Amino acid sequence: MDDIILEARHINKYFHDPVDVKVLSDINFSINKGEFVTVTGKSGCGKSTMLYILSTMDTDYEGALFIDHVPMANKPEPELARVRNEKIGFVFQFHYLLSEFSVLHNVMLPGLKLAKYPAQEIEKHAMERLNMLDIGRLAYKKANQLSGGEKQRVAIARALINDPCIIMADEPTGNLDKKNSEIVFDIFRQLAGERKQTLLIVTHDQEFAARTDRIIKMEDGRIIK
Ligand SMILES: Nc1ncnc2c1ncn2[C@@H]1O[C@H](COP(=O)(O)OP(=O)(O)OP(=O)(O)O)[C@@H](O)[C@H]1O
């Protein structure tokens, strides 16, 4: 029981478009520390919608969400922002790097926001993450000078800067070729194995999903398996 890091209890979600449409029905599951979990299902089944709720970025839902045993529903936004910064690293499909800033600065930003360490220390941590992902040599390049695979690794380094207990990613290999997908998979596997970080990854890539600890399969807004 103590090993649970994320728990969703009977979550429902409606879009008002303009009439109410139910897009998530009774989402009910938990994830343990250090688990490497993927979410799969056809386009439009609700994967991204669920991930946005579980990451606390979307608060318009019914049901309960616990992160590290703390209830998230009805928490004010500044508190949720703090939980996100401290506990969750999010990797978006399209990176959302600041293109005119250096790679190093992009990776440092969530650390500077959390302000748990002085800037010099955060810079050191950022370099460690970049080296771990084998892209230390890119630290002083601008983000818009990188390839897609390199950008994705920078986005992962940025998600790791505050040592989150959970890393969530929406299609992190969606734009990558096989070699780069493989690199990203190996990084995630290493984070779950050696650092006991929890991974929750939305993916269409069946090969990728098949090699993770658990697959959550969705259909029409429900978890079917
Ligand atoms: N802002 C919105 N307003 C109304 N409906 C929405 C909105 N966002 C998503 N939807 C609908 O909710 C459903 C779930 O969308 P979601 O993006 O979660 O699916 P998905 O499984 O992640 O799809 P994909 O694999 O294509 O990214 C879809 O039917 C979509 O059209």
The ligand as an SDF file (V2000), in Angstrom:
LIG
                    3D

 31 33  0  0  0  0  0  0  0  0999 V2000
  -11.1730   21.0020  -25.5370 N   0  0  0  0  0  0  0  0  0  0  0  0
  -11.9920   20.0420  -25.9870 C   0  0  0  0  0  0  0  0  0  0  0  0
  -13.3170   20.2760  -26.1800 N   0  0  0  0  0  0  0  0  0  0  0  0
  -14.1340   19.3070  -26.6090 C   0  0  0  0  0  0  0  0  0  0  0  0
  -13.7580   18.0360  -26.8610 N   0  0  0  0  0  0  0  0  0  0  0  0
  -12.4590   17.7330  -26.6960 C   0  0  0  0  0  0  0  0  0  0  0  0
  -11.4970   18.7100  -26.2550 C   0  0  0  0  0  0  0  0  0  0  0  0
  -10.2740   18.1090  -26.1660 N   0  0  0  0  0  0  0  0  0  0  0  0
  -10.4590   16.8300  -26.5540 C   0  0  0  0  0  0  0  0  0  0  0  0
  -11.7560   16.6050  -26.8600 N   0  0  0  0  0  0  0  0  0  0  0  0
  -12.3380   15.3100  -27.2790 C   0  0  0  0  0  0  0  0  0  0  0  0
  -12.1450   14.3830  -26.2080 O   0  0  0  0  0  0  0  0  0  0  0  0
  -11.8400   13.0900  -26.7340 C   0  0  0  0  0  0  0  0  0  0  0  0
  -10.5250   12.5900  -26.1390 C   0  0  0  0  0  0  0  0  0  0  0  0
   -9.4380   13.3640  -26.6520 O   0  0  0  0  0  0  0  0  0  0  0  0
   -7.9170   13.0580  -26.2750 P   0  0  0  0  0  0  0  0  0  0  0  0
   -7.0830   14.1340  -26.8920 O   0  0  0  0  0  0  0  0  0  0  0  0
   -7.8210   12.8510  -24.8310 O   0  0  0  0  0  0  0  0  0  0  0  0
   -7.6890   11.6860  -27.0310 O   0  0  0  0  0  0  0  0  0  0  0  0
   -6.3440   10.8490  -27.2530 P   0  0  0  0  0  0  0  0  0  0  0  0
   -6.6840    9.4440  -26.9390 O   0  0  0  0  0  0  0  0  0  0  0  0
   -5.2270   11.4770  -26.5250 O   0  0  0  0  0  0  0  0  0  0  0  0
   -6.1330   11.0120  -28.8220 O   0  0  0  0  0  0  0  0  0  0  0  0
   -4.7770   11.0570  -29.7080 P   0  0  0  0  0  0  0  0  0  0  0  0
   -4.1950    9.6800  -29.5990 O   0  0  0  0  0  0  0  0  0  0  0  0
   -5.2880   11.3560  -31.0850 O   0  0  0  0  0  0  0  0  0  0  0  0
   -3.9040   12.1250  -29.1430 O   0  0  0  0  0  0  0  0  0  0  0  0
  -11.8420   13.2320  -28.2450 C   0  0  0  0  0  0  0  0  0  0  0  0
  -13.1090   12.8170  -28.7180 O   0  0  0  0  0  0  0  0  0  0  0  0
  -11.6370   14.7060  -28.4760 C   0  0  0  0  0  0  0  0  0  0  0  0
  -12.2300   15.1180  -29.6810 O   0  0  0  0  0  0  0  0  0  0  0  0
  1  2  1  0
  2  3  1  0
  2  7  2  0
  3  4  2  0
  4  5  1  0
  5  6  2  0
  6  7  1  0
  6 10  1  0
  7  8  1  0
  8  9  2  0
  9 10  1  0
 10 11  1  0
 11 12  1  0
 11 30  1  0
 12 13  1  0
 13 14  1  0
 13 28  1  0
 14 15  1  0
 15 16  1  0
 16 17  2  0
 16 18  1  0
 16 19  1  0
 19 20  1  0
 20 21  2  0
 20 22  1  0
 20 23  1  0
 23 24  1  0
 24 25  2  0
 24 26  1  0
 24 27  1  0
 28 29  1  0
 28 30  1  0
 30 31  1  0
M  END
$$$$
